[in-house]
């Protein structure tokens, strides 16, 4: 399993979190996707590597800024 943590600026509420997660799920195949406007993150777990750029573009298309990404093997 692989975990990605995208640092995202611009999410202000639960609806923003929902929009970011929907965008990610449409862009790439993931096991889970969870967004937090408080932590300013979108966390993704996947069975195999995902296209980080596709995730970034999907989130940014919703009006949020992706500031960076960290990747962890879990």
Backbone as ProteinMPNN parsed JSONL, in Angstrom:
{"seq_chain_A": "XXXXXXXXXXXXXXXXXXXXXXXXXXXXXXXXXXXXXXXXXXXXXXXXXXXXXXXXXXXXXXXXXXXXXXXXXX", "coords_chain_A": {"N_chain_A": [[0.837, -1.185, 0.0], [0.352, 2.281, -0.581], [0.692, 5.522, 0.695], [-0.322, 8.817, 0.2], [0.16, 12.199, 0.961], [-1.199, 15.117, 0.321], [-0.537, 18.517, 0.484], [-2.805, 21.037, 0.792], [-4.077, 24.152, -0.041], [-6.696, 26.457, 0.587], [-9.088, 25.111, 1.086], [-12.019, 25.465, 2.93], [-14.125, 24.384, 4.371], [-16.382, 21.646, 5.178], [-17.715, 21.045, 2.786], [-15.841, 21.817, 0.898], [-13.892, 19.901, 1.407], [-15.288, 17.612, 0.565], [-15.575, 18.163, -2.185], [-12.883, 18.133, -3.008], [-12.165, 15.454, -2.478], [-13.953, 14.097, -4.197], [-12.955, 14.973, -6.654], [-10.4, 13.82, -6.676], [-11.033, 11.069, -6.634], [-12.241, 10.801, -9.114], [-10.109, 11.258, -10.759], [-8.016, 9.383, -10.297], [-7.438, 5.9, -9.418], [-8.124, 4.926, -6.224], [-7.812, 3.534, -2.906], [-8.658, 4.724, -0.52], [-9.675, 8.093, 0.179], [-9.256, 11.03, 1.911], [-10.066, 14.213, 3.045], [-9.014, 17.164, 4.804], [-9.921, 20.232, 5.897], [-9.009, 21.594, 8.054], [-6.461, 20.538, 8.684], [-5.386, 21.049, 6.275], [-4.976, 19.14, 4.218], [-5.054, 16.439, 1.82], [-5.42, 13.129, 2.006], [-4.438, 10.114, 0.582], [-4.81, 6.657, 0.001], [-3.519, 3.906, -1.75], [-3.363, 0.898, -3.704], [-1.397, 0.622, -5.592], [1.126, 2.719, -7.161], [0.019, 6.082, -7.836], [-0.761, 8.591, -10.29], [0.697, 11.373, -9.461], [0.663, 13.951, -10.508], [-1.755, 14.013, -11.894], [-3.543, 13.894, -9.768], [-2.914, 16.292, -8.482], [-3.621, 18.17, -10.493], [-6.384, 17.636, -10.659], [-7.297, 18.42, -8.121], [-6.548, 21.114, -8.171], [-8.129, 21.999, -10.263], [-10.521, 22.254, -9.024], [-10.236, 24.568, -7.702], [-8.434, 24.824, -5.621], [-5.16, 25.119, -4.122], [-2.358, 23.134, -4.585], [0.279, 22.541, -2.544], [2.321, 20.797, -2.092], [3.527, 17.357, -1.888], [3.728, 14.314, -0.082], [5.02, 11.011, 0.049], [4.443, 7.739, 1.201], [5.364, 4.402, 1.982], [3.24, 1.934, 3.124]], "CA_chain_A": [[0.0, 0.0, 0.0], [1.061, 3.552, -0.641], [-0.064, 6.653, 1.226], [0.085, 10.133, -0.283], [-0.404, 13.316, 1.7], [-1.113, 16.343, -0.458], [-0.786, 19.754, 1.226], [-3.741, 21.772, -0.047], [-4.502, 25.439, 0.496], [-7.933, 26.991, 0.026], [-10.289, 24.437, 1.577], [-12.526, 26.229, 4.069], [-15.237, 23.743, 5.082], [-16.662, 20.257, 4.834], [-18.051, 20.934, 1.366], [-14.568, 21.873, 0.176], [-13.3, 18.569, 1.567], [-16.049, 16.71, -0.296], [-15.23, 18.46, -3.576], [-11.511, 17.677, -3.247], [-12.183, 13.987, -2.512], [-14.621, 13.702, -5.444], [-12.028, 15.241, -7.759], [-9.345, 12.8, -6.625], [-11.593, 9.768, -6.999], [-12.49, 10.796, -10.554], [-8.832, 11.356, -11.477], [-7.175, 8.188, -10.144], [-8.014, 4.799, -8.653], [-7.593, 4.923, -4.866], [-8.554, 2.74, -1.928], [-9.344, 5.725, 0.304], [-9.293, 9.5, 0.039], [-9.83, 11.812, 3.009], [-9.588, 15.594, 3.055], [-9.203, 17.92, 6.041], [-9.664, 21.663, 5.713], [-8.292, 22.048, 9.251], [-5.054, 20.158, 8.51], [-5.008, 21.459, 4.914], [-4.433, 17.971, 3.548], [-5.846, 15.385, 1.2], [-4.663, 11.891, 2.174], [-4.872, 9.059, -0.329], [-4.131, 5.361, 0.057], [-3.728, 3.158, -2.983], [-2.65, -0.381, -3.767], [-0.222, 0.822, -6.446], [1.39, 4.153, -7.339], [-0.922, 6.888, -8.604], [-0.18, 9.724, -11.006], [0.62, 12.518, -8.545], [0.314, 15.144, -11.269], [-3.189, 13.939, -12.183], [-4.218, 14.259, -8.52], [-2.681, 17.726, -8.304], [-4.454, 18.898, -11.448], [-7.789, 17.458, -10.296], [-7.563, 19.27, -6.953], [-6.432, 22.51, -8.587], [-9.285, 22.312, -11.114], [-11.618, 22.6, -8.119], [-9.978, 25.9, -7.159], [-7.53, 24.774, -4.476], [-3.741, 25.122, -4.472], [-1.564, 22.028, -4.036], [1.566, 23.109, -2.16], [3.333, 19.747, -2.052], [3.036, 15.998, -1.654], [4.635, 13.352, 0.532], [4.643, 9.645, -0.309], [4.891, 6.777, 2.218], [5.003, 2.991, 1.84], [2.616, 1.47, 4.368]], "C_chain_A": [[0.879, 1.243, 0.0], [0.133, 4.642, -0.121], [0.545, 7.938, 0.677], [-0.585, 11.181, 0.591], [-0.135, 14.58, 0.883], [-1.423, 17.524, 0.457], [-1.616, 20.649, 0.318], [-4.187, 23.051, 0.659], [-5.811, 25.85, -0.176], [-9.195, 26.281, 0.456], [-10.74, 25.134, 2.857], [-13.59, 25.509, 4.901], [-15.389, 22.286, 4.634], [-17.027, 20.068, 3.367], [-16.799, 20.99, 0.503], [-13.878, 20.514, 0.232], [-13.967, 17.578, 0.616], [-15.68, 16.917, -1.759], [-13.827, 17.961, -3.922], [-11.465, 16.153, -3.365], [-12.845, 13.489, -3.802], [-13.69, 13.881, -6.636], [-10.945, 14.176, -7.827], [-9.874, 11.457, -7.113], [-11.928, 9.673, -8.483], [-11.185, 10.734, -11.341], [-8.018, 10.065, -11.448], [-7.907, 7.135, -9.318], [-7.337, 4.736, -7.284], [-8.424, 4.001, -3.989], [-9.342, 3.681, -1.031], [-8.827, 7.113, -0.055], [-10.025, 10.276, 1.127], [-9.215, 13.207, 2.974], [-9.872, 16.236, 4.407], [-8.894, 19.389, 5.784], [-8.902, 22.232, 6.911], [-6.797, 21.76, 9.113], [-4.492, 20.603, 7.164], [-4.341, 20.316, 4.152], [-5.509, 17.172, 2.816], [-4.964, 14.145, 1.272], [-5.29, 10.802, 1.318], [-4.12, 7.786, 0.012], [-4.509, 4.598, -1.209], [-2.909, 1.878, -2.945], [-1.382, -0.269, -4.605], [-0.03, 2.318, -6.667], [0.335, 4.849, -8.198], [-0.155, 8.023, -9.287], [-0.366, 10.978, -10.143], [0.207, 13.785, -9.275], [-1.172, 15.173, -11.598], [-3.995, 14.332, -10.946], [-4.109, 15.767, -8.305], [-3.585, 18.544, -9.226], [-5.939, 18.808, -11.103], [-8.167, 18.351, -9.125], [-7.529, 20.74, -7.36], [-7.571, 22.933, -9.503], [-10.506, 22.684, -10.277], [-11.38, 23.939, -7.412], [-9.056, 25.942, -5.953], [-6.085, 24.721, -4.965], [-3.041, 23.944, -3.803], [-0.153, 22.555, -3.806], [2.684, 22.076, -2.132], [2.692, 18.404, -1.799], [4.142, 15.177, -1.008], [4.099, 11.963, 0.225], [5.258, 8.691, 0.723], [4.481, 5.368, 1.807], [4.427, 2.534, 3.173], [2.288, -0.005, 4.28]], "O_chain_A": [[1.996, 1.241, 0.516], [-1.052, 4.681, -0.451], [1.762, 8.121, 0.686], [-1.764, 11.06, 0.923], [1.001, 15.042, 0.773], [-2.453, 17.534, 1.131], [-1.194, 20.985, -0.789], [-4.618, 23.022, 1.812], [-6.005, 25.616, -1.369], [-10.288, 26.794, 0.217], [-9.937, 25.365, 3.761], [-13.926, 25.953, 5.999], [-14.616, 21.781, 3.82], [-16.688, 19.047, 2.769], [-16.705, 20.293, -0.507], [-13.346, 20.035, -0.769], [-13.29, 16.799, -0.055], [-15.493, 15.947, -2.493], [-13.609, 17.426, -5.009], [-10.799, 15.619, -4.252], [-12.345, 12.555, -4.43], [-13.645, 13.031, -7.525], [-10.611, 13.687, -8.906], [-9.227, 10.786, -7.917], [-11.903, 8.583, -9.053], [-11.154, 10.219, -12.458], [-7.404, 9.692, -12.447], [-8.869, 7.439, -8.612], [-6.129, 4.519, -7.19], [-9.586, 3.72, -4.284], [-10.535, 3.481, -0.8], [-7.702, 7.279, -0.526], [-11.247, 10.195, 1.252], [-7.997, 13.358, 2.883], [-10.849, 15.895, 5.073], [-7.755, 19.751, 5.49], [-8.221, 23.249, 6.783], [-5.965, 22.624, 9.389], [-3.284, 20.544, 6.933], [-3.295, 20.489, 3.528], [-6.694, 17.224, 3.147], [-3.889, 14.108, 0.675], [-6.504, 10.596, 1.329], [-2.921, 7.829, 0.283], [-5.65, 4.639, -1.67], [-1.899, 1.787, -2.248], [-0.406, -0.978, -4.361], [-0.936, 3.103, -6.388], [-0.173, 4.277, -9.163], [0.963, 8.359, -8.894], [-1.448, 11.564, -10.103], [-0.522, 14.608, -8.722], [-1.787, 16.24, -11.584], [-5.009, 15.02, -11.056], [-5.095, 16.431, -7.984], [-4.233, 19.494, -8.788], [-6.67, 19.789, -11.239], [-9.232, 18.968, -9.128], [-8.383, 21.523, -6.942], [-7.943, 24.107, -9.519], [-11.418, 23.351, -10.764], [-12.212, 24.39, -6.624], [-8.911, 26.99, -5.325], [-5.824, 24.32, -6.1], [-3.125, 23.779, -2.586], [0.529, 22.965, -4.746], [3.862, 22.434, -2.145], [1.495, 18.303, -1.532], [5.321, 15.318, -1.333], [2.888, 11.755, 0.147], [6.432, 8.812, 1.076], [3.364, 5.165, 1.333], [5.043, 2.719, 4.222], [1.756, -0.577, 5.231]]}, "name": "protein", "num_of_chains": 1, "seq": "XXXXXXXXXXXXXXXXXXXXXXXXXXXXXXXXXXXXXXXXXXXXXXXXXXXXXXXXXXXXXXXXXXXXXXXXXX"}
